[in-house]
Amino acid sequence: MDTWHKIVFGNCRDMHEIPSNSIHLMVTSPPYYNAPFDYPGFFKDYEQFLQLIGDFSRELSRVLAPGRIAAYVTDDMLVEGKKYPVVADVTRIMIENGFRYRDKIVWVKPKGYSRISRRSGVVLQNPYPMYFYPDNIQESILIFQKGTFDYGYARKLDRKIRVDSRIDTKEYNEHEWYLTVWRITNVLPLPRRPEIGIAAFPDEIPRRLIKLFSYVGETVLDPFLGSGTTMKVAKELGRNCWGYEIDLELRPVILKKIGYKQPASSKAESVEIVRRNDAGRFRSSLQKRVSSKKSVTKGRLGFHQPN
Ligand SMILES: C[S@@+](CC[C@H](N)C(=O)[O-])C[C@H]1O[C@@H](n2cnc3c(N)ncnc32)[C@H](O)[C@@H]1O
């Protein structure tokens, strides 16, 4: 099936390019607040991060079609010894903006994986009470819905669309998609991977969500596109996709990931790119900051994302 893909380099708190009620599914992972390994000092403070999620959610309620799903992959974040309750705050903000909280799936990564540091070793050095800090190997996949879905719409879809969108129940059972715990290997931290500093999720997450919550030919949105994983998978699964990304430096990574060739060889590869004035350049400065391991405090970085 011919699909189209539109990438807007700009801030997703304004998605005026997207017509109201035209998105059938959102799959995204917002920046992990000021995560030490990817986004140190990206936000001025936690309030600015929450403000972005709030502004974005209001825009999302305009563009998402009635009855459809919005899925966030996110996690609470430990920054300079303080744990920020991102999962609870995103849930609260979405509910305040009129979405129904439908489900939470826990994405469990392999046991040896730890993004920040192995805190659990503290007990080995001090095997006494009060020295326990667990290693984190999970994230949350938060699932919200805009009202209720009209199943009459699904029943009236073209037969071919229904056949092509059918969920493989063997895979569903064998890989335990039906549980609230999904065991999926994360993007491996290989030294020259294109996703360095982007905190990309593995293809398998958008693949499951797109298959479970959208039909072939429908339109998926990733407002925090990053390396373009959602768009790549949407394309493979015959869905259209809108992606917003604030960082212009990610353009080559995204285009490579979605296999963009210019000029498009067929209508089946239709890709449109818009560059807005509210995009910026962040990745190199963030990565420099990460590698120099300077302590990052409010006001010192000079490249906070704009309000
Ligand atoms: C966690 S990453 C997304 C990774 C993506 N899921 C992938 O697999 O590559 C979050 C992305 O959101 C982008 N971003 C941050 N603030 C934004 C904003 N206000 N509007 C659009 N994109 C934003 C960041 O530059 C970053 O690339």
The ligand as an SDF file (V2000), in Angstrom:
LIG
                    3D

 27 29  0  0  0  0  0  0  0  0999 V2000
   13.4960    9.8810   23.8900 C   0  0  0  0  0  0  0  0  0  0  0  0
   13.7780   10.6600   22.3680 S   0  0  0  0  0  0  0  0  0  0  0  0
   12.7580    9.7720   21.2570 C   0  0  0  0  0  0  0  0  0  0  0  0
   13.4480    8.5620   20.7360 C   0  0  0  0  0  0  0  0  0  0  0  0
   12.6300    7.8050   19.7000 C   0  0  0  0  0  0  0  0  0  0  0  0
   11.5310    7.0880   20.3110 N   0  0  0  0  0  0  0  0  0  0  0  0
   13.5250    6.8340   18.9540 C   0  0  0  0  0  0  0  0  0  0  0  0
   13.2630    5.6240   18.9830 O   0  0  0  0  0  0  0  0  0  0  0  0
   14.5310    7.2820   18.3900 O   0  0  0  0  0  0  0  0  0  0  0  0
   12.9200   12.1990   22.5370 C   0  0  0  0  0  0  0  0  0  0  0  0
   13.1330   13.1160   21.3490 C   0  0  0  0  0  0  0  0  0  0  0  0
   12.2580   14.2460   21.5240 O   0  0  0  0  0  0  0  0  0  0  0  0
   12.8910   15.3850   20.9720 C   0  0  0  0  0  0  0  0  0  0  0  0
   12.2220   16.5660   21.5310 N   0  0  0  0  0  0  0  0  0  0  0  0
   12.4170   17.1350   22.7410 C   0  0  0  0  0  0  0  0  0  0  0  0
   11.5970   18.1850   22.9400 N   0  0  0  0  0  0  0  0  0  0  0  0
   10.8360   18.2670   21.8130 C   0  0  0  0  0  0  0  0  0  0  0  0
    9.7950   19.1500   21.4210 C   0  0  0  0  0  0  0  0  0  0  0  0
    9.3770   20.1230   22.2270 N   0  0  0  0  0  0  0  0  0  0  0  0
    9.2290   18.9520   20.1990 N   0  0  0  0  0  0  0  0  0  0  0  0
    9.6600   17.9490   19.3840 C   0  0  0  0  0  0  0  0  0  0  0  0
   10.6640   17.1060   19.7110 N   0  0  0  0  0  0  0  0  0  0  0  0
   11.2330   17.2450   20.9130 C   0  0  0  0  0  0  0  0  0  0  0  0
   14.3410   15.2030   21.4000 C   0  0  0  0  0  0  0  0  0  0  0  0
   15.2100   15.9880   20.6160 O   0  0  0  0  0  0  0  0  0  0  0  0
   14.5310   13.7000   21.2040 C   0  0  0  0  0  0  0  0  0  0  0  0
   15.0440   13.4030   19.9490 O   0  0  0  0  0  0  0  0  0  0  0  0
  1  2  1  0
  2  3  1  0
  2 10  1  0
  3  4  1  0
  4  5  1  0
  5  6  1  0
  5  7  1  0
  7  8  2  0
  7  9  1  0
 10 11  1  0
 11 12  1  0
 11 26  1  0
 12 13  1  0
 13 14  1  0
 13 24  1  0
 14 15  1  0
 14 23  1  0
 15 16  2  0
 16 17  1  0
 17 18  1  0
 17 23  2  0
 18 19  1  0
 18 20  2  0
 20 21  1  0
 21 22  2  0
 22 23  1  0
 24 25  1  0
 24 26  1  0
 26 27  1  0
M  CHG  2   2   1   9  -1
M  END
$$$$
